[in-house]
Amino acid sequence: MRKVNVDLRNVNIPEFGISVYTNELVLRLMDYNDIELRGTAFRKRMSQPLVPEDYRRFRFPIHFSRVPAWAMFRLLPFRRLLPNYNFWAGDSESDVFLFFWFQAPLLPVKGKVVTCVHDIIPLRGASGDADYFKKAIENVIEKSARIITDSEFSKRDLMDYFHVGGECIDVVYCGVDAEQFASPCPDAEAIRAKYHLPDKYILYFGTCTRRKNVESVIRAYARLPEAARREYALVITNPLDATKACAAENSVTPCYVDGVSVEDKAAVYQMASALVWLSIYEGFGIPIIEAQAAGTPVVCANVTSLPEVAGGAAVLVDPMDTPAAAAAIERCLYDAPFREELIAKGHENAKRFSWDESAKKLHDILITL
């Protein structure tokens, strides 16, 4: 029996791709009889309460640590006065410690460490604190028996930047419940009303951080013929002030939606006429396969991991070429044979990405350490 401790820092942020990844894999690991799970939850700040009910879905013991996450993974004050990580994690028995973010503990760990590095976005200039991120990944490489990443692209990126061999890095893809996303939602109109969605719309789904390049989505939409913009609204989820400012500058009035629930996500994709995703850097790109599984044509960027994930079942464009993106959107909307071909290819491509298969791969890695 392999005893595995799971870091549960980011499991309660449903709009965060890493949260989706962690939940889907951990919930499936629970079903394996040769793994005994336990978890550790860290608060972000000393003043932040940890609510046990928020972790009820996990059927294994969870230790709620007295220290905030930054003390274990970022700053580590009074390092010489602190015992090992196991003490603060409340776990002196586990064989393996599994971390789903790019930080491994700064303290020594008694047991094997497996760390998920989803991408190296800050080091490629897309966002974040590059100096800190580089040190954090160097600590991961030093401490980890295995590194998990989301795509072959991210694996190559790690190998190239840090000059590490590929034998210590495993690709465990994100997944999608293809059957769930493809099944017609009986409450679609109620969900439309809940989020004030228009009858016909082009969708951007995700967060609106700078690297997501939502501004290019807005500018591409603004280039559509006036008749197309009258027929199809633009829906943007989780907008920032900069998103709204860009829309105003381009005389676009999107429908803004905050916080689509996990239960409603499939219907929001299904009702969309196209997904447009022009991110400049991704380690994977879950909305691509979610939209494909839901039968929604996809226009996405031709950079980083996105061609690997889209699998020839999306229209790929330069993320900064808004005329090309506008032309691709228009074709998805009005070229019926092309649209149907994209939908069919998308359904098939989404089947390549199964959470069950990804959990099995992660299980096999943990068992063989």
Phi, psi and omega in degrees: 000121179269124179265123187234126175262131183250129174284121186252030184302319192246024188278349184246037177233080192299335180276000184261120184303324180294327177294317177300312181303311182298311182299312184298319182283317182294319180298329178278327177299333179299336185276355180272129184282345182262010175235132174251112184267149163213162185227163174230130178247129176248139174281153178286324180228159179301326184278351183279124178283148171256123187256111183305328180298334180289349183243014188298333183293342182270117185269058176205161182297139179233130176264126178263105189290149179280344184254152177284161183301322184298331180291331182269328192242351186231302188258319178051065176291154177054044185308318186289341182269353185264143172286188183288173181300323183304324180299311183285336176277353180066035186212106177254007187247335188294146177275328186228140176242119188251122181243129186261011177233179189280007181249126166263158181300148175281332177284159174299147179240127174273100185138168178284145180248132172237126185234136176267119172249102189288330180190176175236048184309310182300330183280348177256013174079012183277331178178165169092178182269100187294319182297312179296316183300318180299315178296322180295318180290324176298322175294321177300313181298320180293319189268337192271134171287326175219150173244133178255139173220170194273339188206162175297326177300312181295324177299312179297321180298316177297315181298316183292316186285319186257001177055045176254153180284149181289346183292342180259005182240127178245139176269120173238102185297153163293165181226182175208143174277088188301321181294317180297315184288334181274340184287130179302137181270118182292340182255026186303315183291327176294322178291323176301315180293321182301319183257007179056045182278142178288170181296317179233134181205155171260135191247134159249124182238126179144194174274171183243035176295165190303317184291343179288343170058041180295337178301322178292327175297315180297315182292325177294317178300319181296337180275350178295152175304150183303321180297322179293321180290330175290324183281322185240121174280167173252126178250128180235128179268150173051053184290152171255172178300322180295326177297312182294324179295318179297318179298317180296319179298330182259015177055039178248137178242086181288165166268117182264136182231128177252136167061060173292128182288159178302321183292332185263352189300314183301318181294322179297320175293313185300323182281347179283147178273340175195149169256133177240122187222102188246038181299145181270346176203128176218144170278337175212273182115065185303320181303334179299309183282333175294316178296316179299317179297328181278357180083028181251124178300147186237132167247122182219168182291153183260030186237165176050233186278350193293320175298323178299317182284318183293331171061036180074012183243024177217163173272119182262131180222157171299126185296342179260357181267084185292328174299319178294320179295319179297318179296321179294318178298313182299320179294320178299327183280324193241348177264093189300313179299319179296318179299313181295324177295317178298318181297314181297314179295323180296316177303315181293319181296319182300332180292344178290342190243100184243128176298325179298315180292322179293319177296322178297319180295316179296318177304313182297324177296314183296320184290329186267359181293000000 
